Amino acid sequence: MTMKYSFSSVDLAAIVAELQYSTGGKIQQIYQPSKRHIVLQLYTKRGKEYLHIIPGKMLFMTSTKEKMPPPTSLCMLLRKKISLARIQSIRQHEAERVIIIELTKPEPYTLVVEFFNKGSFVLLEEKKIIASMGRQITKDRAVQVNETYVFPPPLFNWRNCNRGDFDKAVHESDRRNLVTTMATVVGLGGRYANECVHRAGLSLQEVRVDNTDLLWNTLQQIRSEILSLDRFQEGLMPSAIQVDGSLKMEHRLIDVLAQFVPKDEINPYEQKRLQVQRILDEQHSQEKSLQQQIDQNQRKGELIYEKYGEVQSLLNSTKMLPHNELLALRAKSYVLKVSPKDKCVEIETDNYFL
């Protein structure tokens, strides 16, 4: 069962910081394992890697490639436009769950991926959408081919806000408590909002606070920790920053998120392989069970042959013995069961029942 991971703006900020080494690297190939899953084969200072992008869900990195299905029309278009393109920059759009990858080949292209709601994946040429994973039309914008890409309506920018903006956001919030304010108004997400309020020494049920010094200082710490590249683990859950009870881990956040891939986004080839493997395992188990039965029955036959005289004598006597003498056979050590009604005697020999 796949564990669920709530991918937040803080997580994306941490991953963007982790990916800065890839600037100057190249996109060697593009794959599309499923309808809403793109894989960029990168060649960077770390060698060959595979950046998995699932709009609306998450992104993660692997060092190996699974078998991929034939390219879709979107995949073919991406290959035509950005295969062998060089990565110029990777950044987060303000504090949104939006990542921007600037490319050159030598003409400039821009990949924009949104990780909120249903998500979107678009390739831009001078702000015009030339490739898109599906389309979305809302009252604010249209995300589809041939449209000019417009970023989503801005939310609070916790990454670059000043003290005055922060105080205003906290004091004017109508949320039920400070944790909810830090999660939704400030935009940290539930897990990191809890940690922020906890570090500030405030109650998680605190409704509002007049003096925001402690909260502001904690937010500065979180900003700094994201850039430090130290990552932590709380039980089975990775964390972009140190949270209460977490331990420092050796891996990057972008590497460990592979274990949280939504089930419906797993490569269909891998799903088929697992299905076939389960069938093979069941067949192997059945074959093993049948072989054990064959071996047992073969041994029973060999024992009957080895002790044919004794078994035949017992069978003959069983047919002719009166009821009381048939019951008396129970006294013999090798007799397990006597059924006069059925004229049946069950005996044991070499741990086998006959």
N, C-alpha and C positions, 0 to 999 in steps of 0.2 A: 504494500500500500504506500503510495507516494505521499510524503509529508507536505503540508501546505506552507508556503512562505509568502508573507505579505510584503511585497516589493515596494519600498518607500522611496521618497525623494532623497533621504539620507543614504540609503543603499546605493542609489544611482550616483550620488556625489562621490561616494567611496570608490565605486568601480571606475568612474571617469579618472579619478586620481591614480588608480592602479594601472590604467591603460595609457598613461602618458609616454611610457617607453616605446609604444608602437608608432609614435610620430616618426615619419621617414620610412616606415615599412611599406610593404606592398600588399594589395589584394591579389592573390594568385589565382583564385578560382571562387565561384559562387555555386551553392547548392540550395535546393529547396526540398527538405525531407518531407514536409507536409504543407497543407494549404497556408498555414499561418506560422511558418518556421523557416527562417533563412539562415544559412551558414556561410560565413565569409572565411575562406582559407587565407590566413595571413602569413606573411614571412617578415619577421621583425628581428630585433636584437636577441630575442629568446628563441629564434628558429621558427619552425613551422607550428602554427597553432590554428584552432578553429573557433571562431567567434560565433556563437549561436544567438540569434535574435528572435524573440517571440513577442511581437507587439502586444501591448496590453498586459503582459505577464512579467517577463524578465529577460535578462541576457546573461550568458555564462560562457566560459571558455573550456575547451577540452584540448588534449594533446594528440588525440587520435580521431580518425574519421570512420564512422560506420558506413556500411554499404548504402549508397544513395539511389533514389529512384531516378528515372529519366527526367531531364530538365523540363519545367513548365514554360509557358510562353513568357511569364514574368522573369523566370530564371535566365532564359535565353537573352532577354533584353538587357538584364543586368550584366550578364557576361559580355555582351557586345559593348556596353557603355563603360563599365568600370573594371573589367578584368585587367590586371596588371597596372591598375591605377595606384599612385603613391598617396599615402595618408599624410595630409598636411597638418591636421589638428583634430582632436577629439575633445568636445566640451559639452557641458550640460547647459541647457537653456535656462538661465536664471536659476530658480530653485524648483523648476518644474520636473516632472518625470518625462523629460524629453532630452534625447541625446542627438548631437549634431556631429557628423563626421565629414570633414572637408577633404576632397580628393582632387588630384590632377592627373590628366592622361593625354597629352599635356593640358587639354582644355579642362577647366574646373567643373567639378560636380559636387553636389552636397547630398549626403544621406541624412534624412531626419526620421527618427523613430520615436513614437509616443508610447508610453507604458501605462497610461491611465485609461480607464473605461475599456472599450474594445481595442484601443490602440490603433496605430497606423504606421505604415512603412512606406516612405516616398523617396524617390530620387529626383533631385532638382537640377535644372540647368538654368542659371540666372533667375532663380526664384520660381521658375515655372515647373510644374510637376510633369515629368516625362515618363515616370513609371510609378505605379502605386499598387499596393496589396489591397485590392478592393476599393471601395469608395465610401465616404461619409459626408452627408450633407446636413448641416444644422443651421440655425438662424444666424450664427456668427460667421460661418465659413463653409466652403465646399472643398473637401479633400478628395480630389479625383484628377485624372490625367487632363492636361491642357489648362488647368486652373493655376492661378498664382497661389503659392503656398502661404498661408497666414497662420502664425502661431496661435495656440489657444488663448483665450482671455487670461490675462496675467493674474496670478495669485500672490500671496505674500511671499517676498523673497527673503527667507531666513538666512541665506548664505551671505548676502551683501547689505542687509538692512542696517540702518543706524539706530542709535538708542531711542531717539524720538519716535521713529516709526514702530519700533518694538513695543515701547510703552503704550502707544496709542492702540495697537492691535490687542494687547492684553487687557487694557482697561475698558475698551469699548466692546469686548466680546460678550455675546449673549449666551455662550455655551454653559452647560450645567456645572462644570468645574474646571480647574486649571489644566488638568491632564487633557481634557477634551479641547480646550483652547489651544494648547501647545501642539496637539495632534492635528487639528483641522484648520484652525485659523492661522497659526504660525506655519504649520505644514510639515511637522516632523514625523507624523505617523504615530500610531498608538504606542508601539514598543519604545521608541526613542523619546516620546513625550513623557512616558512613565519615568524613564531614567533621568530626564532633565529635571522633573519636579522632585524626584527622590534625592538627587544630588544636591538640589537647592535646600534640602532639609525641610521641605514643606509636605503637608499631608496630601495624599493622593485625592482626598475628597474635598480639599480646599476649593471654595467657590471662586474667590477672587483675592487679590493681594494688592495693597496700596504701594508698597515698596518693591520694585522689580529688580533690585540690585542682584540678588542671588540668582534669579532666573536668567538675567542678562549675562552674568559671569559664566554661568553653566553653559549657555549657548555658545559663548566664545570658546570654551573648552572643547565642545563637540566639534566646532568648525576646525580647530587645530588638530584634534585626534583623527579626523577624516583624512587630512593631508599627511599625517605621520605614517600611514600605510600599515600600522599595527592593527591586526584583526583578532577577534575574540570568538569564543564559543561558549554558549550557555546551554548545557546539556547537549541536545542534538542540533540546536539552532545556532547558526553563525551570526555574528554581529559586526557591524561596521565600526563600532566603538565599544569600549569596555562598559558593560552593564553589570548590575549587581549580581554577583555569583558567577560571573563568566571567567574563563581562563584564556590566556593568549594562545592562538593557534599559529602553526607554521605556514598554512596556506593562505592564499589571497581569497577575498570574498567571492570574486568572479569565478574562481575554480570550484569552490564547494557548492555553489548554487546549482550545479548540474544534477545533484541528487534531489532537487525539488521541482524538477520539470513536470508540469501538469501531464497527467496520463494521456490526454487526448492530443498532446503535442509530441509524443514519442514517435520516432521514425517508424512508418508503417512496415518497412522491411524488418525492423527489429521486432515489432509486434508479431509479425508472421513467423520470424525465427523462434521467438519464445513459445508461440502456439505449437509449432512443429516439435520443439524440444519437449514440451509437456506431453504430447502424444507419444513421442519416442520413449520417454521415461515410463509412461503407463504401460506401453507394450513390453518394455524390458522387464517391468515388474511382473506382468502377467506371464511372460515367458519363463521367468525364474520360478514362479509358483507352479506352473505346469511341469517344469523339469523336475521339481522336487516331488510332485505327485508321481511322475513317471519312474523316478528313482525308487520311491517307496514301493510302488506296485511291483517293480521289477525285483526288488529284494524280497517282497512277500512271495512272489512266484518261485524264487530261488530257494527260499526256506521250505516251501511246500515240497519242492522237489527233493531237497536234502533230507527232509523228515517225512517222506512220503509214506513209509511203512507205518510209522507211529500215527500220523494223521489219518490214514485210511482205516487203521485198526480202531481208532477212536470214533470215526464216523460210523463204521459198521456196528460197533457196540452201542452207540447212541441210539441207532434206529431200533435196536432189539431190547434195550434195557427197560424194565418197568419203571413206573414213575418214581418210586422211592429210591431205587438204585441210581437213577439219573440225577436226582437231587444230591445224592451222596458224592457225586463227582466234584461238588463244590469244595470238598476238603483238599483236593489236590492243589498244589502250589501254583501250577501253571494254568489252572482254570479260573477265568475271571467272571464268567456269567453262565448260568444254566437256565434255559427256558423250556420246561417240559411241554408246554402247550405247542410251541413251534418246533420241538425236537431240535433245539439249537444250543450249541455249546461254544462259547467264545474263549479262546485260549491265547496266551501270550508266549512268544518265543523270540528271543534276541531283541526285546523291546518293540516287537511288532505284534499287532492284534490280528488273529486269523479266525 
